[in-house]
Amino acid sequence: MFGKVLRSGVVAAACCTPAIAQQLPERDYRPPIVSPAYAAGRGPSVCVDEAHHNFHTLDGRYWSFGELLRRDGYAVRPLRGAFTRASLAPCAIVVIANAQPSAAEWDDYPYPTPSAFGAAEIRATRRWVREGGSLWLIADHMPLAGAAARLAAAFGVKFNDGFAMPGFDADPARRAQIFQQPGLFRVDAGSLTRHAAVRGRDESESVAQVRSFTGQAFQAPAEAEPLLILPQGYVSLMPKKAWRFDADTARVPVAGWLQGAVMRVGKGRAAFFGEAAMFTTQVQGAERRPMGMNASGAERNYQFTLNLAHWLSGLLDPATHSSKPPR
């Protein structure tokens, strides 16, 4: 994400209102899938949440995410009702990408950020996972991390409602440049772990590098398996309004914290990620800058996305999985 410096010395990123509307889906992206996991439409049902004012939806900014999984054989559809035992039952994998507590502008949100999910929905989701469902919870930087924090906490994961950045600079111009630095996670640097979801089913699916686009940092319980580990020097900027930073903005050191992890929960599985653009393709601004799987440095993000879907559906590392039949 890119930033600009306001006259007040506050940094505002190019994705904040009104420029947020400039993030548009890129619908021409079509990476190769040599060996689809399932016959077309015969794979597990992937339900993408669209009931919580989601910033990313299948017909919008997560169009290419849905198309990628469909090409791999998954049956992908929106989930537009509140989370209950009945609404979750037809789903093998539930994807939540940047739920929001309301349709209000981010500047109008109260602080701390309210939850996008009610207590009953959180209980139903936790029970559904324990009984064999797979949850893919994606929540970006503030206020999106805060909106999903209560749901994550039901699994022992602590989302941080800030902005994970590779450093901090008191000078507004230099601080704006930090926002332009790509977030790269690499196996050879130890920031991308050698998990099954990174190795894939064979060497052709192995991933050596993943790129993210700002996002949040989080902490996970001991039973979680880290995937993306924030390197030395990272901090979480903690403004009270999204994308509003100055020299006095609170910051927390987050080196060693996570931006991606997976976990077994009872008979089910869960994946947690602190950044959403890495799993889709978008263009940003009048220049239509690539942002996501279509960006430089993110050439293998698509395979990482497929590998995660394979792990959640039990194709990778199947031990202890419930092996629920496709729906």
CORUR-V128746 format. One record per backbone hydrogen bond with DSSP energy under -1.0 kcal/mol. CO is the residue of the C=O (numbers start at 1). NH is the residue of the N-H. E is the energy in kcal/mol with one decimal. If there is no record, write none. Layout:
# CORUR-V128746
co: <CO:CO>
nh: <NH:NH>
e: <E:E>
This chain:
# CORUR-V128746
co: <2:4:6:10:11:12:13:16:18:19:20:24:39:44:45:45:46:47:48:52:57:57:60:62:63:64:65:66:67:69:70:72:73:75:77:79:84:85:88:92:93:94:95:96:97:98:105:106:118:119:120:121:122:123:124:125:126:127:128:129:130:133:134:135:136:137:138:141:143:144:147:148:149:150:152:152:153:158:160:162:163:165:165:171:172:173:174:177:178:183:185:186:186:187:191:195:195:196:198:202:203:208:210:212:215:217:218:219:221:225:227:228:228:230:231:234:235:236:237:241:245:246:250:252:254:257:258:259:260:260:261:262:263:265:267:268:269:270:271:272:273:274:276:277:280:281:282:283:284:285:289:291:292:295:298:300:301:302:303:304:305:306:307:308:309:310:310:311:318>
nh: <14:12:9:6:245:4:16:19:21:22:23:283:42:75:92:93:77:95:79:100:60:62:63:66:67:68:69:70:71:74:73:38:43:46:48:50:88:89:91:134:47:136:49:138:56:55:108:109:122:123:124:125:126:127:128:129:130:131:133:132:267:269:94:271:96:273:98:144:147:148:116:152:153:154:155:157:156:219:162:142:237:167:235:175:176:177:178:180:181:212:210:191:192:190:229:198:199:200:207:205:206:187:185:183:164:160:258:158:224:262:193:259:260:256:234:254:165:252:163:244:11:249:238:236:257:230:218:274:227:228:272:225:270:268:322:265:135:263:137:261:139:216:279:280:293:26:291:24:289:288:284:282:295:298:301:304:305:306:307:308:309:310:311:312:313:315:316:314:321>
e: <-5.0:-2.3:-2.0:-2.5:-1.2:-2.4:-1.7:-1.3:-1.5:-2.3:-1.6:-2.5:-2.7:-1.8:-2.0:-2.2:-2.5:-2.8:-2.7:-3.3:-1.3:-2.4:-1.6:-2.1:-2.3:-2.3:-2.0:-2.2:-2.2:-2.1:-1.8:-1.7:-2.8:-2.9:-2.4:-3.0:-2.2:-1.3:-2.0:-1.5:-3.1:-3.0:-3.2:-3.1:-1.2:-2.6:-1.8:-1.4:-2.1:-2.3:-2.4:-2.4:-2.5:-2.4:-2.4:-2.3:-2.3:-1.7:-2.4:-2.0:-2.5:-1.6:-2.6:-2.7:-2.7:-2.5:-2.7:-2.0:-1.7:-1.2:-2.9:-2.4:-2.5:-1.0:-2.0:-2.0:-1.8:-1.9:-2.4:-1.5:-2.7:-1.9:-2.8:-2.7:-2.1:-1.3:-1.2:-1.4:-1.5:-2.9:-2.4:-1.3:-1.8:-1.2:-3.0:-1.8:-2.4:-2.5:-2.3:-1.6:-1.3:-2.2:-3.0:-1.4:-2.9:-1.2:-2.9:-3.0:-1.8:-2.1:-2.0:-2.5:-1.2:-2.9:-1.4:-2.1:-3.3:-1.9:-1.8:-1.6:-1.8:-1.9:-3.2:-2.8:-2.4:-2.8:-2.3:-2.2:-2.8:-1.7:-3.1:-3.6:-2.6:-2.5:-1.3:-2.2:-2.2:-2.4:-2.8:-2.1:-2.7:-2.7:-1.7:-1.8:-3.6:-2.1:-2.5:-2.8:-2.5:-1.6:-1.9:-1.1:-2.2:-1.9:-1.7:-2.0:-2.4:-2.2:-2.8:-2.2:-2.1:-2.5:-2.3:-2.7:-1.8:-2.1:-1.3:-1.1:-2.2>
